[in-house]
Amino acid sequence: MDEARQEIDARYYANFMDVIEPGERPFAARFDTVDLGDLVIGDLACGADVRMRFGELGAFHVNAPLSGTMEMRQGGGAPVVATPTDALVLDPSGDTFLDRWSGDCRTVSVKIGAAALHDRLERLLGRPPRGALAFEPRLDISRGPGLAWARFARQVAREALAGDSLAHHTLVAAPLQEALLNGLLLAAEHPWREELDRPAEPLRPAPVKRAMDAVRDRPEHPFTTTELAGLARVGVRRLQESFREYVGMSPMAYVREVRLERVHEELRGAGPDELSVSEVAWRWGFAHHGRFAAQYRTRFGETPSQTLRSEGDGSASGGRRPARRVPRTLAALSGSRGSVSPP
């Protein structure tokens, strides 16, 4: 049991685990897991009925049982049961409880870095999403996109666990990660699902893409419209007109949106005693604290301090908080709406 707790802790989250009915079935856990950067995929089974407690996960998570059931609840929500036909999607926030992991349950368990999934959504939309990314807890894996995503995740897990696998090679791992992130965003229910389902809009002109990539790579840099126009290799007026047409905002408004998103992610990933709001705001290029606070509240519906306090209150039982990851920007990948069109 101690080894099982330690393995879940090392690969996924800090936890407490107990057998529900000792002696009913022998506890014989088998955890086959593989780390693919921003994703951890595991083929997990315990052999006996167990319950587990976590704090806030700090990452998105999908449990897709191959057999048996997992009854879970998060925050103040009602219990939801994961089965071989209904996977369970968990959010980064909210204390998490696994009330019963049945002894006959073998599950594909996927941990997904919150920053990576937010960045993928932003690239697919071509703009920072307004509002929090939250999923409906149930994901139908008996048919349609849900079934296709679950099959793909299982296939990736099998291949990655097969010893000397190409899935670990950089040239293969990155596209696999991107495909799994894209697939989840297309299969699960969330506020931007319908928009992603629509036919893709025309590709943005290369100058707009160059400017957007520069901002995403260094959002803390003190960009000006003139500098962005130089990086885009066009005049200021053309850049402004192109941004309004293809992005729906001015270049500097886009800089502000990306910075606010980075601040939000960092505040969500830290406890109130680990850093200050002003420190984070300054690091991401906001020099005027009052103006920053007003823009943040308009963007996220709460003050920066409220975000920091709310995320810091969800420590696991016993005072231990799950590890958090500071957001980082992924390298630009082809195939999204923001791809470069011929100049």
C-alpha positions as CSV (number, residue, x, y, z in Angstrom):
1,M,0.0,0.0,0.0
2,D,2.8,2.4,0.9
3,E,4.5,1.7,-2.5
4,A,1.2,2.3,-4.3
5,R,0.7,5.7,-2.5
6,Q,4.3,6.7,-3.4
7,E,3.9,5.8,-7.0
8,I,0.7,7.8,-7.4
9,D,2.4,10.7,-5.6
10,A,5.5,10.6,-7.9
11,R,3.6,10.2,-11.1
12,Y,0.3,12.0,-10.4
13,Y,-0.7,13.7,-7.1
14,A,-0.1,13.6,-3.4
15,N,-2.7,11.3,-1.9
16,F,-4.1,9.1,0.9
17,M,-5.2,5.6,0.1
18,D,-7.1,3.0,2.1
19,V,-8.6,-0.4,1.3
20,I,-12.4,-0.2,1.9
21,E,-13.1,-3.8,2.9
22,P,-9.8,-5.4,4.0
23,G,-9.7,-9.1,3.3
24,E,-12.5,-9.0,0.7
25,R,-10.0,-9.0,-2.2
26,P,-6.2,-9.0,-2.0
27,F,-4.6,-5.6,-2.6
28,A,-2.4,-6.2,-5.7
29,A,-1.8,-2.9,-7.4
30,R,-0.2,-2.7,-10.9
31,F,0.6,0.8,-12.2
32,D,2.2,1.1,-15.6
33,T,2.8,4.7,-16.3
34,V,4.7,6.8,-18.9
35,D,5.7,10.5,-18.7
36,L,5.3,12.3,-22.0
37,G,6.2,15.8,-20.9
38,D,2.9,17.7,-20.3
39,L,1.0,14.4,-20.2
40,V,1.3,11.4,-17.9
41,I,-0.6,8.3,-19.1
42,G,-1.1,5.2,-17.0
43,D,-2.7,1.8,-17.1
44,L,-3.7,1.4,-13.5
45,A,-5.4,-1.3,-11.3
46,C,-5.5,-2.0,-7.6
47,G,-7.1,-5.4,-7.3
48,A,-9.1,-4.4,-4.2
49,D,-11.7,-1.8,-3.6
50,V,-9.9,1.4,-2.4
51,R,-10.7,5.0,-1.6
52,M,-8.4,7.9,-2.1
53,R,-8.2,11.6,-1.1
54,F,-6.4,14.4,-2.9
55,G,-6.1,18.1,-2.5
56,E,-6.4,20.2,-5.6
57,L,-5.0,18.4,-8.6
58,G,-3.4,21.4,-10.3
59,A,-3.9,19.6,-13.6
60,F,-6.7,18.3,-15.8
61,H,-7.3,14.6,-15.5
62,V,-9.2,11.9,-17.4
63,N,-10.1,8.5,-16.0
64,A,-11.3,6.1,-18.7
65,P,-12.0,2.6,-17.2
66,L,-11.5,-0.5,-19.3
67,S,-13.5,-2.4,-16.7
68,G,-15.1,-1.8,-13.3
69,T,-16.0,1.6,-11.9
70,M,-14.6,4.7,-10.2
71,E,-16.8,6.9,-8.1
72,M,-15.4,10.4,-7.7
73,R,-16.4,13.9,-6.6
74,Q,-14.6,17.2,-6.8
75,G,-15.2,20.4,-4.8
76,G,-18.8,20.6,-3.7
77,G,-20.1,18.6,-6.7
78,A,-22.1,15.5,-6.7
79,P,-20.5,12.1,-7.1
80,V,-19.9,11.0,-10.7
81,V,-19.2,7.4,-11.7
82,A,-16.6,6.5,-14.4
83,T,-17.4,3.3,-16.3
84,P,-16.2,1.7,-19.6
85,T,-18.8,3.8,-21.4
86,D,-18.4,7.1,-19.4
87,A,-15.0,8.6,-18.7
88,L,-14.6,11.2,-16.0
89,V,-12.9,14.6,-16.7
90,L,-11.5,16.4,-13.6
91,D,-10.5,20.1,-13.3
92,P,-7.4,21.4,-11.7
93,S,-9.3,23.2,-8.9
94,G,-11.4,21.7,-6.1
95,D,-10.4,19.0,-3.5
96,T,-10.8,15.6,-5.1
97,F,-12.1,12.4,-3.6
98,L,-12.1,8.9,-5.1
99,D,-14.9,7.3,-2.9
100,R,-14.6,3.9,-4.5
101,W,-12.2,2.4,-7.0
102,S,-13.6,-1.0,-7.5
103,G,-11.2,-4.0,-7.3
104,D,-12.1,-5.1,-10.8
105,C,-11.5,-1.6,-12.3
106,R,-8.6,-1.2,-14.7
107,T,-8.4,2.3,-16.0
108,V,-6.4,4.5,-18.4
109,S,-5.6,7.5,-16.4
110,V,-4.3,10.7,-18.1
111,K,-2.9,13.7,-16.3
112,I,-2.8,16.8,-18.5
113,G,-0.8,20.0,-17.7
114,A,-3.2,22.9,-17.3
115,A,-0.9,25.4,-18.9
116,A,-0.4,23.1,-21.9
117,L,-4.1,22.6,-22.4
118,H,-4.8,26.3,-22.1
119,D,-2.1,27.1,-24.6
120,R,-3.4,24.5,-27.1
121,L,-6.9,26.0,-26.8
122,E,-5.5,29.5,-27.4
123,R,-3.7,28.3,-30.5
124,L,-6.8,26.5,-31.9
125,L,-9.0,29.6,-31.3
126,G,-6.3,32.0,-32.4
127,R,-6.8,34.2,-29.4
128,P,-6.7,34.0,-25.6
129,P,-10.0,32.4,-24.4
130,R,-12.2,34.7,-22.3
131,G,-13.1,32.9,-19.1
132,A,-11.9,29.7,-17.4
133,L,-11.6,26.4,-19.2
134,A,-13.9,24.0,-17.4
135,F,-15.2,20.6,-18.6
136,E,-18.4,18.7,-18.1
137,P,-17.4,15.8,-15.8
138,R,-18.8,13.1,-18.0
139,L,-17.2,12.1,-21.3
140,D,-19.1,9.6,-23.4
141,I,-16.5,7.0,-24.6
142,S,-19.0,4.6,-26.1
143,R,-19.3,6.4,-29.4
144,G,-18.2,9.4,-31.5
145,P,-15.3,11.7,-30.6
146,G,-15.1,10.4,-27.0
147,L,-14.7,6.8,-28.1
148,A,-12.1,7.8,-30.7
149,W,-10.1,9.8,-28.1
150,A,-10.2,7.0,-25.5
151,R,-9.0,4.5,-28.1
152,F,-6.2,6.8,-29.2
153,A,-5.1,7.4,-25.5
154,R,-5.0,3.6,-24.9
155,Q,-3.1,3.1,-28.1
156,V,-0.5,5.8,-27.1
157,A,-0.2,4.2,-23.6
158,R,0.3,0.7,-25.1
159,E,2.9,1.9,-27.5
160,A,4.8,4.1,-25.0
161,L,4.9,1.3,-22.5
162,A,6.3,-1.2,-25.0
163,G,9.9,-0.7,-24.0
164,D,12.1,0.9,-26.8
165,S,9.2,2.9,-28.2
166,L,9.3,5.7,-30.8
167,A,6.7,7.4,-28.6
168,H,9.5,8.7,-26.5
169,H,11.4,10.2,-29.4
170,T,11.1,14.0,-29.6
171,L,9.9,14.0,-33.2
172,V,7.1,11.6,-32.3
173,A,6.3,12.6,-28.8
174,A,5.4,16.2,-29.6
175,P,2.8,15.4,-32.3
176,L,1.3,12.7,-30.1
177,Q,0.9,15.2,-27.2
178,E,-0.6,17.7,-29.5
179,A,-3.0,15.2,-31.0
180,L,-4.2,14.1,-27.5
181,L,-4.7,17.7,-26.4
182,N,-6.5,18.6,-29.6
183,G,-8.6,15.4,-29.3
184,L,-9.7,16.1,-25.8
185,L,-10.7,19.7,-26.7
186,L,-12.8,18.3,-29.6
187,A,-14.3,15.4,-27.6
188,A,-15.2,16.8,-24.2
189,E,-17.8,19.4,-23.4
190,H,-16.5,22.9,-22.6
191,P,-17.5,26.5,-23.5
192,W,-15.5,26.6,-26.8
193,R,-16.4,23.1,-28.1
194,E,-18.9,24.4,-30.7
195,E,-16.5,27.0,-32.0
196,L,-13.8,24.4,-32.4
197,D,-16.3,22.2,-34.3
198,R,-17.0,24.9,-36.9
199,P,-15.1,24.9,-40.2
200,A,-11.7,26.6,-39.8
201,E,-11.5,30.2,-40.7
202,P,-9.1,31.3,-43.4
203,L,-5.5,31.2,-42.2
204,R,-4.1,34.4,-40.8
205,P,-1.6,36.3,-42.9
206,A,2.0,35.5,-42.1
207,P,2.7,39.0,-40.6
208,V,-0.1,38.5,-38.1
209,K,1.2,35.1,-37.2
210,R,4.7,36.3,-36.8
211,A,3.6,39.1,-34.4
212,M,1.4,36.7,-32.4
213,D,4.2,34.2,-32.0
214,A,6.6,36.9,-30.8
215,V,4.1,37.9,-28.1
216,R,3.4,34.3,-27.0
217,D,7.1,33.6,-26.8
218,R,7.9,36.7,-24.7
219,P,4.7,38.2,-23.3
220,E,6.7,40.0,-20.5
221,H,8.7,42.0,-23.1
222,P,7.8,45.7,-23.3
223,F,6.5,45.5,-26.9
224,T,5.3,48.5,-28.8
225,T,3.2,48.5,-32.0
226,T,6.1,49.7,-33.9
227,E,8.4,46.9,-32.7
228,L,5.7,44.3,-33.5
229,A,5.3,45.7,-37.0
230,G,9.0,45.4,-37.4
231,L,8.9,41.8,-36.3
232,A,6.0,41.2,-38.6
233,R,7.8,42.9,-41.5
234,V,4.9,45.2,-42.3
235,G,4.0,48.8,-41.6
236,V,2.2,49.8,-38.4
237,R,-1.1,50.7,-40.0
238,R,-1.2,47.4,-41.9
239,L,-0.5,45.4,-38.8
240,Q,-3.2,47.2,-36.9
241,E,-5.8,46.7,-39.6
242,S,-4.8,43.0,-40.0
243,F,-5.1,42.4,-36.2
244,R,-8.5,43.9,-36.1
245,E,-9.7,41.8,-39.1
246,Y,-8.1,38.5,-38.1
247,V,-7.8,38.6,-34.3
248,G,-10.6,41.0,-33.4
249,M,-8.4,43.4,-31.4
250,S,-5.4,45.7,-31.7
251,P,-1.9,44.3,-31.4
252,M,-1.4,45.9,-27.9
253,A,-4.8,44.6,-26.7
254,Y,-3.5,41.1,-27.7
255,V,-0.3,41.6,-25.8
256,R,-2.4,42.5,-22.7
257,E,-4.7,39.5,-23.1
258,V,-1.8,37.1,-23.3
259,R,-0.1,38.7,-20.3
260,L,-3.3,38.5,-18.2
261,E,-3.7,34.9,-19.0
262,R,-0.1,34.2,-17.9
263,V,-0.7,36.1,-14.6
264,H,-3.9,34.2,-14.0
265,E,-2.2,30.8,-14.5
266,E,0.7,31.7,-12.2
267,L,-1.6,32.9,-9.5
268,R,-3.7,29.8,-9.8
269,G,-0.5,27.7,-9.4
270,A,0.8,29.2,-6.2
271,G,-0.1,29.5,-2.5
272,P,-0.8,32.9,-1.0
273,D,2.5,32.7,1.0
274,E,4.6,31.8,-2.0
275,L,4.5,35.1,-3.9
276,S,2.7,38.5,-4.1
277,V,0.3,39.8,-6.7
278,S,2.5,42.8,-7.4
279,E,5.5,40.5,-8.0
280,V,3.7,38.4,-10.5
281,A,2.1,41.5,-12.3
282,W,5.5,43.2,-12.6
283,R,7.2,40.0,-13.9
284,W,4.6,39.8,-16.7
285,G,5.0,43.5,-17.7
286,F,2.2,45.3,-15.7
287,A,3.8,48.4,-14.2
288,H,0.6,50.2,-13.2
289,H,-0.9,48.1,-10.4
290,G,-4.3,49.8,-10.2
291,R,-4.9,49.6,-14.0
292,F,-3.7,46.0,-14.0
293,A,-6.1,45.1,-11.1
294,A,-9.1,46.6,-13.0
295,Q,-8.2,44.8,-16.3
296,Y,-7.7,41.5,-14.4
297,R,-11.1,41.8,-12.7
298,T,-12.8,42.6,-16.0
299,R,-11.1,39.6,-17.7
300,F,-11.6,37.0,-15.0
301,G,-14.5,38.3,-12.8
302,E,-12.4,38.4,-9.6
303,T,-9.4,40.3,-8.2
304,P,-5.9,38.9,-8.5
305,S,-5.8,38.5,-4.7
306,Q,-9.0,36.5,-4.8
307,T,-7.5,34.1,-7.3
308,L,-4.3,33.7,-5.2
309,R,-6.3,33.1,-2.0
310,S,-8.8,30.7,-3.5
311,E,-6.1,28.5,-5.1
312,G,-4.0,28.5,-2.0
313,D,-6.9,27.2,0.3
314,G,-7.2,23.8,-1.4
315,S,-4.3,22.0,0.3
316,A,-4.5,18.3,0.7
317,S,-5.4,16.8,4.1
318,G,-2.5,16.8,6.4
319,G,-1.3,20.2,5.1
320,R,0.4,18.9,2.0
321,R,-0.3,20.7,-1.3
322,P,0.1,18.9,-4.6
323,A,3.0,20.2,-6.7
324,R,2.2,23.0,-9.2
325,R,3.7,23.8,-12.5
326,V,4.5,27.4,-13.5
327,P,3.0,28.0,-16.9
328,R,5.3,27.9,-19.9
329,T,4.7,28.7,-23.6
330,L,4.9,25.7,-26.0
331,A,6.7,26.0,-29.2
332,A,4.5,26.9,-32.2
333,L,3.1,23.8,-33.8
334,S,1.6,23.4,-37.2
335,G,-1.9,22.4,-38.0
336,S,-3.9,25.0,-35.9
337,R,-5.9,27.9,-37.1
338,G,-3.0,30.1,-36.3
339,S,-0.7,28.4,-38.8
340,V,1.3,30.5,-41.2
341,S,-0.2,30.9,-44.7
342,P,2.1,31.7,-47.6
343,P,3.4,35.3,-47.4
